[in-house]
Amino acid sequence: MAFVITSPCINEKSGECVEVCPVDCIEEGKDMFYIDPDICIDCGACEAVCPVEAIYMEDEVPEGEEKFINLNARFFEES
């Protein structure tokens, strides 16, 4: 199960998550960052440093933010 970046990251893009990811699974998109679910090792380093609390374990994504599970995965399918 991977971590997921949700709506608080839109237009925020602080980047601390990218710096701490040990497997380089976070990439910058046009409006936000995305986590590649196929590479994420569920270490939680990104979640701990996110200044806007936008990162959640896939099964803990808040209600109303579920679409970001697919948005993160689809970003890597299309790139």
Summary of the structure (lengths in Angstrom):
residues: 79
radius of gyration: 10.8
end to end distance: 21.2
largest distance: 29.1
contacts: 217
relative contact order: 0.30
helix: 35%
strand: 15%
